Amino acid sequence: MTDPDKIVASARRWIGTPYVHQASTCGAGTDCLGLIRGVWCEAFGDEPEPVPAYTPDWSEPQGEERLWAAAMRNLRPVADSAMRPGRVLLFRMRAGAVAKHLGIAAEMGGRPSFIHAYSGHGVIESPLSEPWQRRVVAQFDFP
């Protein structure tokens, strides 16, 4: 299993990277999946599978949980609800919508936080506030 502190440190190096849909280049541009891909590459080398082109709505019109399915194939699902640093968090942004946002759990000043690429903001570390916690639908560990 990968060291959670190294995962968080890797993700924090991406802070300030602009938001660019489908990108995954630290400092140049990334989206939320690109951040996870970049951290994966730093920890393990090559990505586990090719990433097909995707739209910002993540197959929402079709109701397909493509992002969740990919996470299930490549990451280790976590059964407990503790949001430990280094875990990949999968978010459903609205009730009834597909899960289409990812972040990496961390801590900031002893409080839960997460690192994510957010449209209009780039890669940031945000408090894992109650509204964000309610949106988490699954957690995963890197292999």
N, CA, C and O of each residue as an XYZ file, in Angstrom:
572
protein
N       0.848     -1.190      0.000
C       0.000      0.000      0.000
C       0.886      1.243      0.000
O       1.974      1.238      0.575
N       0.430      2.267     -0.625
C       1.174      3.512     -0.756
C       1.076      4.332      0.525
O       0.045      4.322      1.198
N       2.139      5.032      0.854
C       2.191      5.885      2.040
C       1.248      7.077      1.861
O       1.441      7.875      0.943
N       0.230      7.213      2.722
C      -0.724      8.326      2.586
C      -0.056      9.702      2.640
O      -0.492     10.626      1.954
N       0.991      9.846      3.443
C       1.683     11.137      3.525
C       2.314     11.507      2.184
O       2.322     12.677      1.801
N       2.840     10.517      1.476
C       3.437     10.776      0.162
C       2.365     11.135     -0.858
O       2.584     11.984     -1.722
N       1.200     10.488     -0.760
C       0.088     10.812     -1.667
C      -0.332     12.263     -1.455
O      -0.502     13.009     -2.419
N      -0.499     12.662     -0.200
C      -0.923     14.041      0.103
C       0.154     15.031     -0.348
O      -0.167     16.066     -0.933
N       1.412     14.728     -0.083
C       2.498     15.625     -0.505
C       2.517     15.770     -2.025
O       2.709     16.868     -2.546
N       2.319     14.672     -2.724
C       2.271     14.715     -4.184
C       1.118     15.594     -4.650
O       1.300     16.442     -5.523
N      -0.058     15.402     -4.080
C      -1.229     16.200     -4.471
C      -1.005     17.681     -4.175
O      -1.402     18.534     -4.969
N      -0.384     17.991     -3.060
C      -0.147     19.405     -2.708
C       0.796     20.086     -3.692
O       0.714     21.300     -3.877
N       1.683     19.338     -4.320
C       2.568     19.950     -5.328
C       1.775     20.481     -6.523
O       2.268     21.334     -7.261
N       0.557     19.986     -6.716
C      -0.297     20.416     -7.824
C      -1.069     21.683     -7.502
O      -1.649     22.287     -8.405
N      -1.096     22.106     -6.248
C      -1.863     23.296     -5.867
C      -1.384     24.489     -6.693
O      -0.186     24.740     -6.826
N      -2.351     25.210     -7.239
C      -2.054     26.348     -8.101
C      -2.098     26.006     -9.582
O      -2.093     26.906    -10.421
N      -2.141     24.716     -9.920
C      -2.257     24.318    -11.328
C      -3.628     24.754    -11.832
O      -4.634     24.478    -11.178
N      -3.692     25.426    -12.978
C      -4.983     25.882    -13.502
C      -5.897     24.714    -13.865
O      -5.435     23.613    -14.165
N      -7.196     24.978    -13.832
C      -8.179     23.984    -14.243
C      -8.241     23.953    -15.763
O      -8.514     24.970    -16.401
N      -7.987     22.779    -16.342
C      -8.110     22.565    -17.782
C      -8.761     21.198    -17.963
O      -8.204     20.177    -17.561
N      -9.940     21.188    -18.569
C     -10.678     19.948    -18.781
C      -9.836     18.930    -19.534
O      -9.224     19.264    -20.549
N      -9.798     17.695    -19.053
C      -9.101     16.540    -19.606
C      -7.579     16.617    -19.525
O      -6.903     15.723    -20.034
N      -7.027     17.640    -18.912
C      -5.570     17.753    -18.821
C      -5.060     17.066    -17.548
O      -5.819     16.796    -16.617
N      -3.757     16.794    -17.542
C      -3.123     16.164    -16.383
C      -1.640     16.509    -16.355
O      -0.787     15.622    -16.373
N      -1.336     17.815    -16.311
C       0.050     18.261    -16.279
C       0.233     19.257    -15.141
O      -0.311     20.361    -15.165
N       1.005     18.845    -14.150
C       1.246     19.688    -12.976
C       1.825     21.036    -13.410
O       2.788     21.093    -14.175
N       1.235     22.101    -12.919
C       1.697     23.440    -13.226
C       1.110     24.025    -14.491
O       1.057     25.247    -14.631
N       0.663     23.183    -15.425
C       0.140     23.673    -16.703
C      -1.379     23.599    -16.778
O      -2.021     24.538    -17.248
N      -1.964     22.488    -16.316
C      -3.410     22.361    -16.355
C      -3.873     20.960    -15.995
O      -3.227     19.968    -16.331
N      -5.003     20.899    -15.304
C      -5.577     19.614    -14.919
C      -7.038     19.787    -14.549
O      -7.493     20.892    -14.252
N      -7.762     18.686    -14.572
C      -9.091     18.646    -13.979
C      -9.008     17.683    -12.791
O      -7.919     17.231    -12.439
N     -10.141     17.367    -12.176
C     -10.078     16.543    -10.963
C      -9.546     15.136    -11.253
O      -8.785     14.592    -10.452
N      -9.933     14.544    -12.377
C      -9.402     13.239    -12.735
C      -7.915     13.345    -13.062
O      -7.134     12.465    -12.701
N      -7.528     14.410    -13.740
C      -6.121     14.610    -14.079
C      -5.231     14.688    -12.852
O      -4.094     14.217    -12.878
N      -5.735     15.276    -11.779
C      -4.980     15.331    -10.523
C      -4.740     13.916    -10.002
O      -3.618     13.577     -9.626
N      -5.779     13.093     -9.978
C      -5.630     11.712     -9.507
C      -4.665     10.955    -10.420
O      -3.819     10.200     -9.942
N      -4.792     11.156    -11.723
C      -3.894     10.508    -12.687
C      -2.452     10.918    -12.442
O      -1.551     10.080    -12.467
N      -2.229     12.217    -12.203
C      -0.873     12.703    -11.975
C      -0.261     12.143    -10.707
O       0.912     11.770    -10.692
N      -1.049     12.082     -9.640
C      -0.564     11.505     -8.382
C      -0.285     10.017     -8.588
O       0.713      9.499     -8.085
N      -1.151      9.330     -9.320
C      -0.933      7.909     -9.631
C       0.414      7.740    -10.335
O       1.220      6.897     -9.940
N       0.657      8.531    -11.366
C       1.895      8.392    -12.143
C       3.130      8.629    -11.284
O       4.146      7.956    -11.455
N       3.047      9.578    -10.366
C       4.182      9.830     -9.487
C       4.424      8.645     -8.557
O       5.571      8.305     -8.268
N       3.353      8.019     -8.091
C       3.483      6.913     -7.147
C       3.792      5.580     -7.821
O       4.533      4.768     -7.269
N       3.227      5.343     -9.020
C       3.296      4.011     -9.622
C       3.876      3.957    -11.027
O       4.150      2.866    -11.526
N       4.069      5.080    -11.672
C       4.535      5.056    -13.058
C       3.362      5.188    -14.010
O       2.546      6.099    -13.867
N       3.269      4.302    -14.964
C       2.233      4.390    -15.997
C       0.827      4.294    -15.418
O       0.594      3.649    -14.396
N      -0.096      4.952    -16.099
C      -1.498      4.881    -15.709
C      -2.012      3.461    -15.923
O      -1.518      2.752    -16.800
N      -3.001      3.035    -15.130
C      -3.459      1.649    -15.217
C      -4.273      1.324    -16.474
O      -4.370      0.158    -16.858
N      -4.850      2.327    -17.108
C      -5.628      2.102    -18.329
C      -5.714      3.412    -19.103
O      -5.591      4.486    -18.514
N      -5.924      3.334    -20.416
C      -6.096      4.565    -21.192
C      -7.366      5.298    -20.745
O      -8.366      4.673    -20.390
N      -7.307      6.602    -20.770
C      -8.466      7.410    -20.378
C      -9.153      7.889    -21.655
O      -8.566      8.639    -22.435
N     -10.393      7.458    -21.866
C     -11.105      7.917    -23.063
C     -11.495      9.389    -22.924
O     -11.542      9.921    -21.815
N     -11.769     10.029    -24.027
C     -12.272     11.406    -23.973
C     -13.573     11.399    -23.175
O     -14.349     10.446    -23.236
N     -13.794     12.466    -22.434
C     -15.004     12.573    -21.627
C     -15.462     14.020    -21.608
O     -14.671     14.947    -21.780
N     -16.736     14.185    -21.397
C     -17.321     15.522    -21.335
C     -17.375     15.977    -19.880
O     -17.317     15.144    -18.976
N     -17.485     17.279    -19.639
C     -17.562     17.753    -18.260
C     -18.756     17.198    -17.484
O     -18.723     17.160    -16.254
N     -19.799     16.771    -18.175
C     -20.970     16.250    -17.464
C     -20.819     14.780    -17.069
O     -21.697     14.233    -16.401
N     -19.731     14.137    -17.468
C     -19.430     12.759    -17.088
C     -20.600     11.821    -17.336
O     -21.016     11.106    -16.424
N     -21.117     11.809    -18.501
C     -22.195     10.897    -18.913
C     -23.461     11.066    -18.087
O     -24.255     10.134    -17.960
N     -23.647     12.244    -17.533
C     -24.840     12.484    -16.723
C     -26.137     12.279    -17.504
O     -27.072     11.686    -16.967
N     -26.229     12.745    -18.753
C     -27.480     12.531    -19.480
C     -27.842     11.046    -19.622
O     -29.020     10.690    -19.648
N     -26.824     10.187    -19.714
C     -27.076      8.751    -19.838
C     -27.271      8.084    -18.473
O     -27.733      6.945    -18.398
N     -26.921      8.786    -17.403
C     -27.043      8.218    -16.064
C     -26.025      7.133    -15.770
O     -26.245      6.301    -14.890
N     -24.912      7.127    -16.494
C     -23.881      6.096    -16.314
C     -22.821      6.569    -15.315
O     -22.319      7.689    -15.410
N     -22.496      5.711    -14.370
C     -21.481      6.019    -13.356
C     -20.097      5.615    -13.857
O     -19.448      4.745    -13.276
N     -19.657      6.245    -14.927
C     -18.382      5.878    -15.554
C     -17.181      6.149    -14.643
O     -16.269      5.326    -14.561
N     -17.176      7.280    -13.971
C     -16.052      7.611    -13.104
C     -15.974      6.623    -11.940
O     -14.889      6.164    -11.582
N     -17.116      6.302    -11.358
C     -17.164      5.349    -10.254
C     -16.679      3.975    -10.728
O     -15.903      3.319    -10.033
N     -17.128      3.544    -11.894
C     -16.715      2.243    -12.425
C     -15.204      2.191    -12.642
O     -14.569      1.181    -12.340
N     -14.628      3.267    -13.160
C     -13.179      3.309    -13.372
C     -12.437      3.266    -12.040
O     -11.411      2.596    -11.922
N     -12.946      3.973    -11.044
C     -12.326      3.940     -9.717
C     -12.370      2.521     -9.140
O     -11.402      2.065     -8.531
N     -13.485      1.830     -9.333
C     -13.614      0.453     -8.833
C     -12.616     -0.490     -9.517
O     -12.133     -1.439     -8.901
N     -12.316     -0.225    -10.778
C     -11.365     -1.073    -11.499
C      -9.921     -0.849    -11.067
O      -9.118     -1.782    -11.069
N      -9.591      0.385    -10.696
C      -8.184      0.741    -10.530
C      -7.747      1.098     -9.118
O      -6.549      1.128     -8.834
N      -8.681      1.364     -8.241
C      -8.364      1.720     -6.866
C      -8.990      0.686     -5.930
O      -9.768     -0.163     -6.366
N      -8.646      0.762     -4.648
C      -9.202     -0.173     -3.664
C     -10.355      0.500     -2.921
O     -10.133      1.475     -2.203
N     -11.583     -0.002     -3.079
C     -12.718      0.582     -2.357
C     -12.507      0.458     -0.848
O     -11.957     -0.534     -0.367
N     -12.945      1.463     -0.117
C     -12.806      1.496      1.337
C     -14.195      1.396      1.946
O     -15.101      2.138      1.566
N     -14.362      0.477      2.890
C     -15.671      0.263      3.499
C     -15.953      1.207      4.665
O     -17.101      1.593      4.883
N     -14.912      1.585      5.420
C     -15.184      2.443      6.574
C     -15.424      3.882      6.129
O     -15.044      4.265      5.022
N     -16.045      4.667      6.980
C     -16.441      6.026      6.596
C     -15.425      7.089      6.998
O     -15.608      8.262      6.671
N     -14.360      6.708      7.701
C     -13.344      7.687      8.097
C     -12.631      8.213      6.859
O     -12.139      7.433      6.043
N     -12.572      9.527      6.716
C     -11.920     10.129      5.546
C     -10.460     10.398      5.886
O     -10.082     11.515      6.240
N      -9.653      9.355      5.770
C      -8.251      9.434      6.149
C      -7.424     10.090      5.046
O      -7.709      9.904      3.863
N      -6.390     10.862      5.432
C      -5.517     11.483      4.433
C      -4.966     10.450      3.451
O      -4.617      9.328      3.821
N      -4.901     10.867      2.197
C      -4.381     10.022      1.132
C      -5.441      9.252      0.385
O      -5.161      8.673     -0.665
N      -6.654      9.232      0.904
C      -7.737      8.519      0.222
C      -8.300      9.361     -0.905
O      -8.339     10.590     -0.831
N      -8.738      8.671     -1.955
C      -9.426      9.324     -3.060
C     -10.901      9.391     -2.696
O     -11.515      8.380     -2.353
N     -11.457     10.582     -2.775
C     -12.868     10.802     -2.461
C     -13.629     11.014     -3.769
O     -13.185     11.767     -4.637
N     -14.768     10.353     -3.905
C     -15.638     10.504     -5.062
C     -16.902     11.223     -4.600
O     -17.550     10.807     -3.639
N     -17.243     12.302     -5.294
C     -18.355     13.160     -4.894
C     -19.492     13.126     -5.911
O     -19.264     13.061     -7.119
N     -20.708     13.171     -5.401
C     -21.898     13.401     -6.214
C     -22.281     14.858     -5.931
O     -22.612     15.203     -4.796
N     -22.236     15.693     -6.940
C     -22.414     17.126     -6.722
C     -23.865     17.530     -6.462
O     -24.117     18.559     -5.835
N     -24.823     16.725     -6.941
C     -26.234     16.978     -6.638
C     -26.958     15.644     -6.536
O     -26.565     14.661     -7.164
N     -28.007     15.624     -5.748
C     -28.819     14.417     -5.611
C     -29.346     14.002     -6.977
O     -29.810     14.841     -7.749
N     -29.276     12.740     -7.269
C     -29.778     12.221     -8.528
C     -28.819     12.331     -9.695
O     -29.086     11.775    -10.761
N     -27.712     13.032     -9.525
C     -26.722     13.182    -10.591
C     -25.681     12.067    -10.468
O     -25.568     11.428     -9.422
N     -24.924     11.839    -11.543
C     -23.827     10.878    -11.453
C     -22.706     11.481    -10.609
O     -22.580     12.701    -10.496
N     -21.901     10.604    -10.023
C     -20.727     11.046     -9.272
C     -19.683     11.502    -10.289
O     -19.289     10.738    -11.170
N     -19.235     12.765    -10.160
C     -18.333     13.276    -11.195
C     -17.262     14.229    -10.681
O     -16.744     15.046    -11.441
N     -16.929     14.132     -9.409
C     -15.847     14.958     -8.883
C     -14.981     14.090     -7.982
O     -15.478     13.221     -7.267
N     -13.669     14.343     -8.030
C     -12.704     13.582     -7.249
C     -11.813     14.528     -6.458
O     -11.584     15.667     -6.865
N     -11.325     14.056     -5.347
C     -10.345     14.791     -4.560
C      -9.529     13.816     -3.734
O      -9.833     12.625     -3.682
N      -8.501     14.323     -3.095
C      -7.652     13.515     -2.221
C      -7.765     14.076     -0.814
O      -7.484     15.250     -0.574
N      -8.183     13.219      0.116
C      -8.350     13.634      1.512
C      -6.999     14.034      2.106
O      -5.965     13.438      1.801
N      -7.034     15.060      2.965
C      -5.833     15.561      3.624
C      -6.253     16.133      4.986
O      -7.385     15.945      5.431
N      -5.339     16.818      5.617
C      -5.635     17.566      6.843
C      -4.916     18.896      6.759
O      -3.804     18.992      6.240
N      -5.571     19.917      7.279
C      -5.013     21.261      7.279
C      -5.255     21.824      8.679
O      -6.399     22.063      9.066
N      -4.184     22.035      9.433
C      -4.333     22.547     10.788
C      -5.100     21.600     11.687
O      -5.829     22.040     12.575
N      -4.943     20.284     11.463
C      -5.629     19.300     12.271
C      -7.086     19.070     11.908
O      -7.778     18.288     12.559
N      -7.549     19.746     10.875
C      -8.940     19.596     10.438
C      -8.976     18.917      9.075
O      -8.045     19.069      8.285
N     -10.049     18.165      8.788
C     -10.134     17.485      7.497
C     -10.180     18.480      6.334
O     -10.837     19.519      6.404
N      -9.470     18.132      5.278
C      -9.460     18.943      4.061
C      -9.351     17.990      2.882
O      -9.235     16.777      3.060
N      -9.391     18.543      1.684
C      -9.144     17.727      0.505
C      -8.568     18.601     -0.593
O      -8.835     19.800     -0.674
N      -7.775     17.966     -1.427
C      -7.110     18.634     -2.549
C      -7.849     18.195     -3.809
O      -8.058     17.006     -4.046
N      -8.237     19.187     -4.610
C      -9.021     18.876     -5.804
C      -8.846     19.973     -6.835
O      -8.481     21.103     -6.513
N      -9.114     19.613     -8.085
C      -9.109     20.589     -9.180
C     -10.561     20.968     -9.405
O     -11.416     20.117     -9.652
N     -10.817     22.250     -9.314
C     -12.187     22.746     -9.320
C     -12.316     23.804    -10.407
O     -11.538     24.757    -10.452
N     -13.293     23.634    -11.273
C     -13.505     24.576    -12.371
C     -13.597     26.001    -11.847
O     -14.347     26.279    -10.912
N     -12.834     26.900    -12.450
C     -12.824     28.294    -12.026
C     -11.831     28.590    -10.914
O     -11.594     29.753    -10.587
N     -11.244     27.541    -10.326
C     -10.321     27.733     -9.206
C      -8.965     27.073     -9.413
O      -7.975     27.512     -8.828
N      -8.900     26.033    -10.229
C      -7.670     25.261    -10.356
C      -7.538     24.294     -9.194
O      -8.522     23.976     -8.526
N      -6.321     23.827     -8.955
C      -6.097     22.889     -7.856
C      -5.963     23.688     -6.568
O      -5.134     24.589     -6.445
N      -6.808     23.324     -5.616
C      -6.845     24.002     -4.321
C      -6.987     22.955     -3.215
O      -7.343     21.804     -3.467
N      -6.703     23.380     -2.005
C      -7.006     22.565     -0.830
C      -8.149     23.258     -0.111
O      -8.042     24.418      0.288
N      -9.237     22.534      0.046
C     -10.455     23.083      0.649
C     -10.753     22.363      1.959
O     -10.415     21.189      2.111
N     -11.384     23.059      2.908
C     -11.856     22.354      4.104
C     -12.874     21.287      3.687
O     -13.711     21.526      2.817
N     -12.796     20.131      4.304
C     -13.774     19.077      4.040
C     -14.958     19.335      4.977
O     -15.192     18.616      5.949
N     -15.685     20.387      4.636
C     -16.811     20.852      5.449
C     -17.975     19.878      5.359
O     -17.976     18.973      4.524
N     -18.957     20.066      6.215
C     -20.138     19.196      6.221
C     -20.823     19.128      4.852
O     -21.179     18.033      4.415
N     -21.022     20.261      4.157
C     -21.632     20.150      2.821
C     -20.813     19.293      1.857
O     -21.384     18.540      1.069
N     -19.495     19.394      1.908
C     -18.664     18.544      1.056
C     -18.743     17.094      1.520
O     -18.860     16.190      0.692
N     -18.681     16.860      2.818
C     -18.744     15.490      3.338
C     -20.026     14.788      2.909
O     -20.008     13.599      2.592
N     -21.124     15.511      2.897
C     -22.406     14.913      2.486
C     -22.392     14.475      1.023
O     -23.162     13.599      0.630
N     -21.536     15.069      0.229
C     -21.474     14.718     -1.197
C     -20.582     13.496     -1.481
O     -20.626     12.948     -2.582
N     -19.795     13.075     -0.522
C     -18.901     11.925     -0.738
C     -19.756     10.658     -0.834
O     -20.517     10.341      0.080
N     -19.621      9.945     -1.947
C     -20.386      8.707     -2.147
C     -19.506      7.462     -2.091
O     -20.015      6.351     -1.943
N     -18.195      7.637     -2.206
C     -17.288      6.489     -2.136
C     -15.875      6.994     -1.815
O     -15.506      8.129     -2.117
N     -15.114      6.108     -1.196
C     -13.714      6.392     -0.895
C     -12.867      5.222     -1.393
O     -13.302      4.070     -1.418
N     -11.653      5.563     -1.783
C     -10.761      4.556     -2.325
C      -9.345      4.814     -1.813
O      -8.956      5.954     -1.559
N      -8.595      3.741     -1.670
C      -7.155      3.836     -1.418
C      -6.439      3.535     -2.722
O      -6.923      2.762     -3.549
N      -5.289      4.151     -2.892
C      -4.418      3.744     -3.985
C      -3.962      2.324     -3.694
O      -3.921      1.930     -2.529
N      -3.615      1.534     -4.720
C      -3.202      0.143     -4.449
C      -1.940      0.072     -3.613
O      -1.466     -1.020     -3.302
